[in-house]
Amino acid sequence: MKLPNGFGSVYKLSGNRRKPYRAIVTKQWQIDTETGKWKQKRKTIGYYENKKEALQALADYNKSPYDVDSSKVTFQEVFER
């Protein structure tokens, strides 16, 4: 199944894994100063047991985008905010 442009991607990772499907989105494009080419900066939404769950998570993310790194916030950062 083909997804729309800018929607994100779902990949199946190699090996015997419990959650082999990875959902990712492109956050920004940056130019590499050495080669002069554009490169994607991508964020992982999560890892899932089957492709259907990964596509659903990707659709939920695109419906209302959230901060993927919010789970890594420390108590000190919350207190300062």
Secondary structure, DSSP 4 states (H G I P E B T S, - for coil): -PPPTTS-EEEEPSSS-SS-EEEEEEEEEEE-TTT--EEEEEEEEEEESSHHHHHHHHHHHHHS---GGGGG--HHHHHH-
